[in-house]
Amino acid sequence: MRKAVGLFFAVSLVVSVAAVAAGPVGGAVNTVFPKCKSLSGTQTFTPGLPPITSKVLVKPVTKTSLKIIGCSGGGITSGTSVGSTKATTGTNCLALIKGAGKPGAPSVGTINWSNGQTSTTSNVLTVTSKPGASPIIVKLVTKYTAGLGKGKTSTAVIKAVPNAGYCTTKPFTSSNFVSLSLK
């Protein structure tokens, strides 16, 4: 069931950006750690995850768009991440809800920063709100594995608002999300 939680925001939540180490700029190593104020984005699942009453399992394509804003330090003012991934394990809303509270499998992401540099991240997502709650509250722990911030770890608490009727009367097809805190 952890894979279901990992699927939820697997691509979109590829970053928490409170502290990011900047890499080489103009031949010199930048050791300034920028602070970012917020991240937000959207995510879609095609096909949507069937409602909790369904035993049907799907392997959706998850598409995500993420914006990071309000950054200062290290020459970074913002960042973006766009991605798409196909699930390798069948899932549905019941599997997603059963996995709540358990850390998901790590997912890999890439952040493109406004100064032209990138970060590669390993991300673990844990749903912290009650199963089936709306909005959904998640904790994202990000380890920077290459590029800007290599060796650093950061944490974000994120609020996601899913499509109306998600998992109860309708499939879970999309969500909009925004950070509540970045550390």
Backbone as a printed PyTorch tensor [residue, N CA C, xyz], in Angstrom:
tensor([[[  0.8110,  -1.1870,   0.0000],
         [  0.0000,   0.0000,   0.0000],
         [  0.8640,   1.2640,   0.0000]],

        [[  2.1170,   1.1220,   0.4020],
         [  3.0090,   2.2740,   0.3880],
         [  3.1420,   2.8320,  -1.0210]],

        [[  3.1000,   1.9490,  -2.0370],
         [  3.2530,   2.4110,  -3.4090],
         [  2.1140,   3.3390,  -3.7820]],

        [[  0.9250,   3.1000,  -3.2270],
         [ -0.1970,   3.9870,  -3.5220],
         [  0.0650,   5.3800,  -2.9760]],

        [[  0.6040,   5.4670,  -1.7660],
         [  0.9290,   6.7750,  -1.2040],
         [  2.0490,   7.4140,  -2.0140]],

        [[  3.0200,   6.6140,  -2.4230],
         [  4.1070,   7.1320,  -3.2400],
         [  3.5970,   7.6640,  -4.5680]],

        [[  2.5670,   7.0250,  -5.1220],
         [  1.9730,   7.4900,  -6.3660],
         [  1.3760,   8.8730,  -6.1720]],

        [[  0.7050,   9.0800,  -5.0590],
         [  0.0660,  10.3490,  -4.7720],
         [  1.1370,  11.4130,  -4.6300]],

        [[  1.1930,  12.3140,  -5.5560],
         [  2.1880,  13.3880,  -5.6020],
         [  3.5940,  12.9150,  -5.9120]],

        [[  3.7480,  11.7270,  -6.4380],
         [  5.0880,  11.1960,  -6.6550],
         [  5.9420,  12.1260,  -7.4910]],

        [[  5.3570,  12.6820,  -8.5080],
         [  6.1320,  13.5760,  -9.3510],
         [  6.0560,  14.9990,  -8.8390]],

        [[  4.8520,  15.4250,  -8.4780],
         [  4.6660,  16.8290,  -8.1650],
         [  5.4280,  17.2950,  -6.9530]],

        [[  5.5040,  16.4540,  -5.9860],
         [  6.1470,  16.8940,  -4.7620],
         [  7.5930,  16.4740,  -4.7680]],

        [[  8.2920,  16.9670,  -5.7500],
         [  9.6840,  16.5930,  -5.9240],
         [ 10.6130,  17.5320,  -5.1980]],

        [[ 10.0560,  18.3780,  -4.3530],
         [ 10.9400,  19.3550,  -3.7510],
         [ 10.3250,  19.9370,  -2.4940]],

        [[ 11.1240,  20.1560,  -1.5060],
         [ 10.7980,  21.1540,  -0.5060],
         [ 11.9940,  22.0730,  -0.5160]],

        [[ 11.7460,  23.3530,  -0.5190],
         [ 12.7830,  24.2740,  -0.9560],
         [ 13.1740,  25.3200,   0.0690]],

        [[ 13.0320,  25.0330,   1.3150],
         [ 13.4210,  26.0280,   2.2980],
         [ 14.9160,  26.2940,   2.2580]],

        [[ 15.7160,  25.2660,   2.0650],
         [ 17.1700,  25.4570,   2.0150],
         [ 17.7270,  24.6590,   0.8630]],

        [[ 18.3230,  25.3380,  -0.0720],
         [ 18.9230,  24.6860,  -1.2290],
         [ 20.3240,  25.2360,  -1.3910]],

        [[ 21.2850,  24.3580,  -1.4850],
         [ 22.6570,  24.8100,  -1.6750],
         [ 22.8820,  25.1340,  -3.1350]],

        [[ 23.4690,  26.2590,  -3.3940],
         [ 23.7750,  26.6330,  -4.7680],
         [ 25.1080,  26.0340,  -5.1640]],

        [[ 25.2290,  25.6690,  -6.4270],
         [ 26.4350,  25.0380,  -6.9420],
         [ 27.3170,  26.0570,  -7.6330]],

        [[ 28.2020,  25.6060,  -8.5090],
         [ 29.1550,  26.4900,  -9.1570],
         [ 28.4790,  27.5630,  -9.9990]],

        [[ 28.8910,  28.7990,  -9.8240],
         [ 28.4290,  29.9160, -10.6390],
         [ 29.6750,  30.6740, -11.0720]],

        [[ 29.8540,  30.8230, -12.3720],
         [ 31.0130,  31.5570, -12.8790],
         [ 32.3330,  30.9650, -12.4250]],

        [[ 32.3790,  29.6420, -12.2420],
         [ 33.6210,  28.9870, -11.8800],
         [ 33.8590,  28.9290, -10.3780]],

        [[ 33.1260,  29.6830,  -9.5790],
         [ 33.2970,  29.6640,  -8.1310],
         [ 32.1920,  28.8240,  -7.5030]],

        [[ 32.4740,  28.2220,  -6.3610],
         [ 31.4640,  27.4410,  -5.6620],
         [ 30.6620,  28.3860,  -4.7760]],

        [[ 29.3630,  28.4000,  -4.9870],
         [ 28.4680,  29.2310,  -4.2020],
         [ 28.0240,  28.4320,  -2.9810]],

        [[ 28.2350,  28.9390,  -1.7970],
         [ 27.8540,  28.2350,  -0.5800],
         [ 26.6460,  28.8640,   0.1050]],

        [[ 25.9660,  29.7820,  -0.5640],
         [ 24.7630,  30.4230,  -0.0220],
         [ 23.5860,  29.4690,  -0.1640]],

        [[ 22.7850,  29.3270,   0.8770],
         [ 21.6040,  28.4780,   0.8530],
         [ 20.3550,  29.3430,   0.7430]],

        [[ 19.7500,  29.4260,  -0.4310],
         [ 18.5650,  30.2610,  -0.6070],
         [ 17.3850,  29.7880,   0.2360]],

        [[ 16.5300,  30.7020,   0.5760],
         [ 15.2740,  30.4090,   1.2600],
         [ 14.1540,  30.6840,   0.2710]],

        [[ 13.1760,  29.7970,   0.2250],
         [ 12.0340,  29.9750,  -0.6590],
         [ 10.7700,  30.0400,   0.1790]],

        [[  9.8310,  30.8780,  -0.2400],
         [  8.6260,  31.1200,   0.5470],
         [  7.5080,  30.1340,   0.2990]],

        [[  7.3740,  29.6420,  -0.9390],
         [  6.2000,  28.8430,  -1.2520],
         [  6.4210,  27.9420,  -2.4500]],

        [[  5.6850,  26.8440,  -2.4730],
         [  5.5970,  26.0190,  -3.6640],
         [  4.1270,  25.7160,  -3.8970]],

        [[  3.7580,  25.5690,  -5.1550],
         [  2.3780,  25.2430,  -5.5030],
         [  2.3640,  24.5310,  -6.8330]],

        [[  1.2500,  23.8940,  -7.1350],
         [  1.1670,  23.2160,  -8.4100],
         [ -0.1170,  22.4530,  -8.5900]],

        [[ -0.1270,  21.6850,  -9.6760],
         [ -1.2770,  20.8450, -10.0080],
         [ -0.7830,  19.4530, -10.3700]],

        [[ -1.6940,  18.4900, -10.2250],
         [ -1.3900,  17.1240, -10.5920],
         [ -2.6460,  16.4670, -11.1230]],

        [[ -2.4870,  15.6660, -12.1800],
         [ -3.6140,  14.9170, -12.7350],
         [ -3.2550,  13.4410, -12.8340]],

        [[ -4.2750,  12.5930, -12.7350],
         [ -4.1280,  11.1530, -12.8800],
         [ -5.0220,  10.7020, -14.0340]],

        [[ -4.4470,   9.9920, -15.0220],
         [ -5.2170,   9.4920, -16.1580],
         [ -4.8930,   8.0220, -16.3580]],

        [[ -5.8400,   7.0990, -16.1710],
         [ -7.1860,   7.3620, -15.6950],
         [ -7.1670,   7.7100, -14.2100]],

        [[ -8.2650,   8.2780, -13.7420],
         [ -8.3810,   8.6020, -12.3240],
         [ -8.4310,   7.3460, -11.4750]],

        [[ -8.0510,   7.4790, -10.2000],
         [ -8.1280,   6.3410,  -9.2830],
         [ -9.5950,   6.0590,  -8.9680]],

        [[-10.0490,   4.8170,  -9.1790],
         [-11.4580,   4.4880,  -8.9320],
         [-11.8540,   4.7520,  -7.4750]],

        [[-13.1430,   5.1020,  -7.2580],
         [-13.6370,   5.3860,  -5.8990],
         [-13.4030,   4.2200,  -4.9360]],

        [[-13.5240,   4.5170,  -3.6680],
         [-13.2210,   3.5610,  -2.6040],
         [-14.0810,   2.3060,  -2.6760]],

        [[-15.2530,   2.3910,  -3.2580],
         [-16.1430,   1.2350,  -3.3600],
         [-15.7540,   0.2970,  -4.4920]],

        [[-14.8200,   0.7010,  -5.3390],
         [-14.4200,  -0.0970,  -6.4970],
         [-13.2250,  -0.9840,  -6.1830]],

        [[-13.2430,  -2.1880,  -6.7380],
         [-12.1050,  -3.0970,  -6.6020],
         [-11.1950,  -3.0150,  -7.8270]],

        [[-11.5710,  -2.1900,  -8.7980],
         [-10.7890,  -2.0220, -10.0210],
         [ -9.4690,  -1.3340,  -9.6930]],

        [[ -8.3710,  -1.8640, -10.2330],
         [ -7.0510,  -1.2560, -10.0760],
         [ -6.6390,  -0.6550, -11.4150]],

        [[ -6.0260,   0.5230, -11.3640],
         [ -5.5480,   1.1980, -12.5700],
         [ -4.0740,   1.5370, -12.4050]],

        [[ -3.4160,   1.7550, -13.5350],
         [ -2.0180,   2.1970, -13.5510],
         [ -1.9970,   3.5530, -14.2530]],

        [[ -2.3210,   4.6040, -13.5070],
         [ -2.4640,   5.9180, -14.1490],
         [ -1.1430,   6.5620, -14.5560]],

        [[ -1.2520,   7.4600, -15.5140],
         [ -0.1700,   8.3720, -15.8400],
         [ -0.3960,   9.5920, -14.9570]],

        [[  0.6240,   9.9740, -14.2020],
         [  0.5380,  11.1250, -13.3170],
         [  1.3240,  12.2590, -13.9520]],

        [[  0.6350,  13.3860, -14.2120],
         [  1.2910,  14.5710, -14.7740],
         [  1.2780,  15.6700, -13.7320]],

        [[  2.4100,  16.3430, -13.6010],
         [  2.5650,  17.3430, -12.5590],
         [  3.2500,  18.5890, -13.0710]],

        [[  2.8320,  19.7150, -12.5130],
         [  3.4800,  20.9990, -12.7560],
         [  3.6570,  21.6730, -11.4030]],

        [[  4.8980,  22.0770, -11.0870],
         [  5.2320,  22.6420,  -9.7770],
         [  5.9670,  23.9570,  -9.9680]],

        [[  5.5800,  24.9660,  -9.1730],
         [  6.2740,  26.2560,  -9.1610],
         [  6.7780,  26.5240,  -7.7540]],

        [[  7.9970,  27.0270,  -7.6670],
         [  8.6070,  27.4090,  -6.4040],
         [  8.8810,  28.9070,  -6.5070]],

        [[  8.3830,  29.6890,  -5.5510],
         [  8.5150,  31.1440,  -5.6610],
         [  9.0450,  31.7510,  -4.3690]],

        [[  9.4330,  33.0130,  -4.4990],
         [  9.8750,  33.7650,  -3.3330],
         [ 11.2310,  33.3490,  -2.8060]],

        [[ 12.1220,  32.9140,  -3.6850],
         [ 13.4490,  32.4600,  -3.2560],
         [ 14.4300,  33.6300,  -3.2370]],

        [[ 15.3560,  33.5840,  -2.2920],
         [ 16.4230,  34.5820,  -2.2460],
         [ 17.6990,  33.9120,  -1.7500]],

        [[ 18.8200,  34.3650,  -2.3070],
         [ 20.1270,  33.8200,  -1.9680],
         [ 20.6320,  32.9040,  -3.0580]],

        [[ 21.9130,  32.8980,  -3.2710],
         [ 22.5300,  32.0260,  -4.2560],
         [ 22.1420,  32.3260,  -5.6900]],

        [[ 21.5790,  33.5050,  -5.9330],
         [ 21.1690,  33.8580,  -7.2830],
         [ 19.8870,  33.1940,  -7.7370]],

        [[ 19.1490,  32.5640,  -6.8360],
         [ 17.9160,  31.8580,  -7.1840],
         [ 16.7130,  32.6890,  -6.7360]],

        [[ 15.7610,  32.8880,  -7.6550],
         [ 14.5130,  33.5780,  -7.3100],
         [ 13.3090,  32.6500,  -7.3960]],

        [[ 13.4330,  31.5520,  -8.1780],
         [ 12.3120,  30.6310,  -8.3450],
         [ 12.8170,  29.3130,  -8.9320]],

        [[ 11.9070,  28.3510,  -9.0160],
         [ 12.2220,  27.0610,  -9.6160],
         [ 10.9640,  26.4250, -10.1660]],

        [[ 11.1460,  25.4430, -11.0520],
         [ 10.0170,  24.7140, -11.6210],
         [ 10.3690,  23.2330, -11.7450]],

        [[  9.3230,  22.4350, -11.7850],
         [  9.4800,  21.0170, -12.0520],
         [  8.2300,  20.5610, -12.7810]],

        [[  8.4180,  19.9010, -13.9080],
         [  7.3130,  19.3660, -14.6930],
         [  7.6520,  17.9190, -14.9770]],

        [[  6.6830,  17.0410, -14.7970],
         [  6.9840,  15.6450, -15.0430],
         [  5.7610,  14.8110, -15.3280]],

        [[  6.0240,  13.6130, -15.7800],
         [  4.9820,  12.6380, -16.0830],
         [  5.5560,  11.2600, -15.7910]],

        [[  4.7630,  10.4190, -15.1470],
         [  5.2090,   9.0630, -14.8620],
         [  4.0270,   8.1170, -14.9620]],

        [[  4.2970,   6.8880, -15.3680],
         [  3.2650,   5.8560, -15.4530],
         [  3.4550,   4.9060, -14.2830]],

        [[  2.3740,   4.6470, -13.5550],
         [  2.4290,   3.7250, -12.4240],
         [  2.7670,   2.3240, -12.9120]],

        [[  3.5510,   1.6120, -12.1440],
         [  3.9000,   0.2380, -12.4840],
         [  3.0820,  -0.7660, -11.6810]],

        [[  2.4000,  -0.2860, -10.6530],
         [  1.5580,  -1.1210,  -9.8000],
         [  0.1350,  -0.5870,  -9.8460]],

        [[ -0.8340,  -1.4870,  -9.9760],
         [ -2.2330,  -1.0710,  -9.9700],
         [ -2.6270,  -0.4900,  -8.6290]],

        [[ -3.4890,   0.5240,  -8.6770],
         [ -3.9310,   1.1780,  -7.4420],
         [ -5.3530,   1.7030,  -7.6210]],

        [[ -5.9340,   2.1220,  -6.5270],
         [ -7.2510,   2.7630,  -6.5090],
         [ -7.3570,   3.5740,  -5.2220]],

        [[ -8.4900,   4.1990,  -4.9960],
         [ -8.6440,   5.0330,  -3.7860],
         [ -8.5300,   4.2200,  -2.5100]],

        [[ -9.0450,   2.9920,  -2.5030],
         [ -8.9530,   2.1680,  -1.3060],
         [ -7.4900,   1.9200,  -0.9420]],

        [[ -6.6700,   1.5890,  -1.9270],
         [ -5.2420,   1.3700,  -1.6700],
         [ -4.5760,   2.6530,  -1.1730]],

        [[ -4.9470,   3.7820,  -1.7560],
         [ -4.3890,   5.0660,  -1.3430],
         [ -4.7200,   5.3530,   0.1160]],

        [[ -5.9660,   5.1580,   0.4880],
         [ -6.3990,   5.4500,   1.8540],
         [ -5.7760,   4.4760,   2.8510]],

        [[ -5.6630,   3.2050,   2.4870],
         [ -5.0360,   2.2250,   3.3840],
         [ -3.5670,   2.5610,   3.6340]],

        [[ -2.9220,   3.2200,   2.6800],
         [ -1.5150,   3.5730,   2.8220],
         [ -1.2580,   4.8600,   3.5850]],

        [[ -2.3200,   5.5900,   3.9430],
         [ -2.1560,   6.8630,   4.6530],
         [ -1.3930,   6.6420,   5.9610]],

        [[ -0.4810,   7.5500,   6.2650],
         [  0.3020,   7.4920,   7.4900],
         [  1.5880,   6.7030,   7.3620]],

        [[  1.7540,   6.0030,   6.2320],
         [  2.9780,   5.2310,   5.9950],
         [  3.8050,   5.9560,   4.9470]],

        [[  5.1100,   6.0580,   5.1680],
         [  5.9390,   6.7030,   4.1460],
         [  5.8540,   5.9570,   2.8210]],

        [[  5.7470,   6.7120,   1.7510],
         [  5.7290,   6.1190,   0.4230],
         [  7.1300,   5.7310,  -0.0090]],

        [[  7.2010,   4.9980,  -1.1050],
         [  8.4920,   4.6660,  -1.6920],
         [  9.1340,   5.9440,  -2.2140]],

        [[ 10.4460,   6.0760,  -2.1310],
         [ 11.0960,   7.2930,  -2.6350],
         [ 10.8360,   7.4860,  -4.1320]],

        [[ 10.6520,   8.7360,  -4.5130],
         [ 10.5350,   9.0880,  -5.9290],
         [ 11.6620,  10.0580,  -6.2630]],

        [[ 12.0490,  10.0880,  -7.5090],
         [ 13.1470,  10.9460,  -7.9700],
         [ 12.5610,  12.1130,  -8.7420]],

        [[ 13.1170,  13.2990,  -8.5550],
         [ 12.6470,  14.4820,  -9.2700],
         [ 13.7890,  15.3710,  -9.6950]],

        [[ 13.4730,  16.3220, -10.5550],
         [ 14.4460,  17.3160, -11.0130],
         [ 13.8350,  18.6940, -10.8810]],

        [[ 14.5930,  19.6180, -10.3240],
         [ 14.1690,  21.0110, -10.1890],
         [ 15.0350,  21.8510, -11.1100]],

        [[ 14.4220,  22.7070, -11.9010],
         [ 15.1300,  23.6600, -12.7550],
         [ 15.0460,  25.0240, -12.0820]],

        [[ 16.1900,  25.5710, -11.6950],
         [ 16.2460,  26.8290, -10.9540],
         [ 16.4010,  28.0190, -11.8900]],

        [[ 15.9850,  29.1790, -11.4190],
         [ 16.0210,  30.4140, -12.2120],
         [ 17.4390,  30.8340, -12.5860]],

        [[ 18.4510,  30.3410, -11.8920],
         [ 19.8360,  30.6930, -12.2350],
         [ 20.4430,  29.7190, -13.2450]],

        [[ 19.6150,  28.8280, -13.8150],
         [ 20.0630,  27.9070, -14.8420],
         [ 20.5870,  26.5820, -14.3280]],

        [[ 20.6600,  26.3970, -13.0410],
         [ 21.1540,  25.1520, -12.4790],
         [ 19.9950,  24.2170, -12.1430]],

        [[ 20.3310,  22.9710, -11.8020],
         [ 19.3130,  21.9840, -11.4710],
         [ 19.6540,  21.2690, -10.1750]],

        [[ 18.6440,  20.6300,  -9.6180],
         [ 18.8000,  19.7430,  -8.4650],
         [ 18.1390,  18.4240,  -8.8100]],

        [[ 18.7750,  17.3390,  -8.4010],
         [ 18.1420,  16.0170,  -8.4680],
         [ 17.7930,  15.6590,  -7.0320]],

        [[ 16.5590,  15.1630,  -6.8410],
         [ 16.0770,  14.9160,  -5.4910],
         [ 15.5370,  13.5010,  -5.3370]],

        [[ 15.5810,  13.0020,  -4.1150],
         [ 14.9100,  11.7750,  -3.7080],
         [ 13.8920,  12.2060,  -2.6640]],

        [[ 12.6190,  11.8450,  -2.8790],
         [ 11.5210,  12.4020,  -2.0970],
         [ 10.6770,  11.3110,  -1.4640]],

        [[ 10.3540,  11.4800,  -0.1820],
         [  9.4850,  10.5410,   0.5130],
         [  8.2890,  11.3210,   1.0380]],

        [[  7.1140,  10.8600,   0.6510],
         [  5.8620,  11.5210,   0.9880],
         [  5.0870,  10.6840,   1.9870]],

        [[  4.5490,  11.3520,   3.0180],
         [  3.7000,  10.6840,   3.9950],
         [  2.4200,  11.4950,   4.1450]],

        [[  1.2720,  10.8630,   3.9290],
         [ -0.0120,  11.5220,   4.1500],
         [ -0.2160,  11.5910,   5.6550]],

        [[ -0.4200,  12.8060,   6.1970],
         [ -0.5650,  12.9700,   7.6470],
         [ -2.0030,  13.2600,   8.0700]],

        [[ -2.8730,  13.6110,   7.1220],
         [ -4.2760,  13.8500,   7.4640],
         [ -5.0080,  12.5210,   7.5800]],

        [[ -6.2050,  12.5720,   8.1390],
         [ -7.0130,  11.3660,   8.2850],
         [ -7.3620,  10.8230,   6.9000]],

        [[ -7.4390,   9.4990,   6.7820],
         [ -7.8070,   8.9130,   5.4940],
         [ -9.1120,   9.4900,   4.9500]],

        [[ -9.0960,   9.8920,   3.6960],
         [-10.2740,  10.4290,   3.0390],
         [-10.5390,  11.9010,   3.2990]],

        [[ -9.6920,  12.5610,   4.0900],
         [ -9.9020,  13.9800,   4.4180],
         [ -9.6960,  14.8660,   3.1930]],

        [[-10.3510,  16.0010,   3.2180],
         [-10.1240,  17.0210,   2.1930],
         [-10.1490,  18.3730,   2.8920]],

        [[ -9.0880,  19.1680,   2.7920],
         [ -7.9000,  18.9260,   1.9960],
         [ -7.0440,  17.8080,   2.5860]],

        [[ -6.1290,  17.3220,   1.7670],
         [ -5.1870,  16.2890,   2.1730],
         [ -3.9060,  16.9960,   2.6300]],

        [[ -3.4100,  16.6200,   3.7980],
         [ -2.1710,  17.2060,   4.3110],
         [ -1.0770,  16.1380,   4.2230]],

        [[  0.0570,  16.5240,   3.6580],
         [  1.1650,  15.5870,   3.4910],
         [  2.4640,  16.2070,   3.9860]],

        [[  3.3680,  15.3470,   4.4000],
         [  4.7270,  15.7570,   4.7770],
         [  5.6570,  15.2080,   3.7030]],

        [[  6.5030,  16.0610,   3.1770],
         [  7.4440,  15.6760,   2.1450],
         [  8.8650,  15.8930,   2.6520]],

        [[  9.6600,  14.8320,   2.6940],
         [ 11.0680,  14.9280,   3.0610],
         [ 11.8720,  14.7450,   1.7800]],

        [[ 12.6880,  15.7460,   1.4640],
         [ 13.4690,  15.7630,   0.2340],
         [ 14.9520,  15.7100,   0.5520]],

        [[ 15.6410,  14.7730,  -0.0960],
         [ 17.1040,  14.6960,  -0.0120],
         [ 17.6380,  15.1020,  -1.3730]],

        [[ 18.5480,  16.0750,  -1.3620],
         [ 19.1610,  16.5460,  -2.6010],
         [ 20.3420,  15.6350,  -2.9050]],

        [[ 20.2800,  14.9300,  -4.0390],
         [ 21.2730,  13.9120,  -4.3540],
         [ 22.3090,  14.3560,  -5.3830]],

        [[ 22.0070,  15.4110,  -6.1430],
         [ 22.9630,  15.9270,  -7.1380],
         [ 22.6000,  17.3670,  -7.4650]],

        [[ 23.5810,  18.1270,  -7.9450],
         [ 23.3390,  19.5140,  -8.3240],
         [ 23.2170,  20.4090,  -7.1040]],

        [[ 22.4070,  21.4600,  -7.2260],
         [ 22.2180,  22.3960,  -6.1150],
         [ 21.7310,  21.6560,  -4.8810]],

        [[ 22.3470,  21.9200,  -3.7720],
         [ 21.9160,  21.3510,  -2.4960],
         [ 22.3650,  19.9360,  -2.2220]],

        [[ 23.2360,  19.3700,  -3.0570],
         [ 23.6680,  17.9890,  -2.8560],
         [ 24.0900,  17.7740,  -1.4050]],

        [[ 23.5200,  16.7220,  -0.8000],
         [ 23.8280,  16.3900,   0.5820],
         [ 22.8880,  17.0130,   1.6010]],

        [[ 22.0230,  17.9190,   1.1700],
         [ 21.0860,  18.5830,   2.0870],
         [ 19.7610,  17.8250,   2.1460]],

        [[ 19.0010,  18.0590,   3.2000],
         [ 17.6630,  17.5000,   3.3720],
         [ 16.7350,  18.6300,   3.7900]],

        [[ 15.5230,  18.6290,   3.2900],
         [ 14.5380,  19.6210,   3.6960],
         [ 13.1600,  18.9750,   3.8210]],

        [[ 12.2510,  19.6830,   4.4920],
         [ 10.9100,  19.1610,   4.7540],
         [  9.8690,  20.2100,   4.4130]],

        [[  8.7820,  19.7680,   3.7890],
         [  7.6550,  20.6490,   3.4890],
         [  6.3810,  19.9970,   4.0040]],

        [[  5.4740,  20.8200,   4.5000],
         [  4.1110,  20.3800,   4.8040],
         [  3.2490,  21.0050,   3.7230]],

        [[  2.4410,  20.1730,   3.0720],
         [  1.6990,  20.6030,   1.8860],
         [  0.2220,  20.2790,   2.0300]],

        [[ -0.6060,  21.2160,   1.5720],
         [ -2.0550,  21.0250,   1.5490],
         [ -2.4750,  20.8010,   0.1010]],

        [[ -3.1780,  19.6900,  -0.1470],
         [ -3.6630,  19.3730,  -1.4860],
         [ -5.1860,  19.3500,  -1.4830]],

        [[ -5.7770,  20.0140,  -2.4660],
         [ -7.2320,  20.0270,  -2.6000],
         [ -7.5840,  19.1790,  -3.8280]],

        [[ -8.1600,  17.9860,  -3.5920],
         [ -8.5030,  17.0970,  -4.6940],
         [ -9.8000,  17.5320,  -5.3900]],

        [[-10.0600,  16.9090,  -6.5460],
         [-11.3070,  17.1770,  -7.2730],
         [-12.5170,  16.8390,  -6.4010]],

        [[-13.6240,  17.5260,  -6.6400],
         [-14.8630,  17.3180,  -5.8780],
         [-15.2900,  15.8550,  -5.9460]],

        [[-15.6790,  15.3100,  -4.8070],
         [-16.1730,  13.9420,  -4.7340],
         [-15.1000,  12.8760,  -4.8540]],

        [[-13.8210,  13.3040,  -4.7930],
         [-12.7350,  12.3480,  -4.9890],
         [-12.8610,  11.1510,  -4.0540]],

        [[-12.6670,  10.0050,  -4.6070],
         [-12.6390,   8.7300,  -3.8880],
         [-13.9640,   8.3220,  -3.2540]],

        [[-14.9530,   9.1860,  -3.2250],
         [-16.2470,   8.7880,  -2.6470],
         [-17.2580,   8.5470,  -3.7610]],

        [[-17.5810,   9.5870,  -4.5060],
         [-18.5530,   9.4450,  -5.5850],
         [-17.9210,   9.5360,  -6.9640]],

        [[-16.6840,   9.9990,  -7.0190],
         [-15.9960,  10.1620,  -8.3020],
         [-14.5610,   9.6580,  -8.1970]],

        [[-13.9510,   9.3170,  -9.3310],
         [-12.5340,   8.9500,  -9.3100],
         [-11.6720,  10.1360,  -8.8750]],

        [[-10.5130,   9.8360,  -8.3450],
         [ -9.5250,  10.8570,  -7.9680],
         [ -8.7490,  11.1770,  -9.2350]],

        [[ -9.0220,  12.3470,  -9.8400],
         [ -8.4270,  12.7040, -11.1250],
         [ -7.4320,  13.8490, -11.0520]],

        [[ -7.5520,  14.7080, -10.0210],
         [ -6.6610,  15.8680,  -9.9810],
         [ -6.6030,  16.4730,  -8.5910]],

        [[ -5.5710,  17.2920,  -8.3860],
         [ -5.4750,  18.0830,  -7.1610],
         [ -4.6330,  19.3220,  -7.4340]],

        [[ -4.9220,  20.3560,  -6.6730],
         [ -4.1030,  21.5700,  -6.6280],
         [ -3.4500,  21.5600,  -5.2540]],

        [[ -2.1850,  21.9770,  -5.1640],
         [ -1.5150,  21.9400,  -3.8770],
         [ -0.7000,  23.1970,  -3.6370]],

        [[ -0.4600,  23.4680,  -2.3370],
         [  0.3260,  24.6220,  -1.9100],
         [  1.0190,  24.2700,  -0.5940]],

        [[  2.1970,  24.7980,  -0.4050],
         [  2.9290,  24.5200,   0.8390],
         [  2.3370,  25.3180,   1.9860]],

        [[  2.3310,  24.6820,   3.1610],
         [  1.9460,  25.3580,   4.3990],
         [  3.1910,  25.7910,   5.1620]],

        [[  4.2760,  25.0130,   5.0170],
         [  5.5640,  25.3810,   5.6320],
         [  6.6880,  24.7270,   4.8520]],

        [[  7.8510,  25.3800,   4.9020],
         [  9.0700,  24.8860,   4.2570],
         [ 10.2090,  25.0050,   5.2530]],

        [[ 10.9240,  23.9340,   5.4950],
         [ 12.0650,  23.9640,   6.4220],
         [ 13.2310,  23.2660,   5.7960]]])
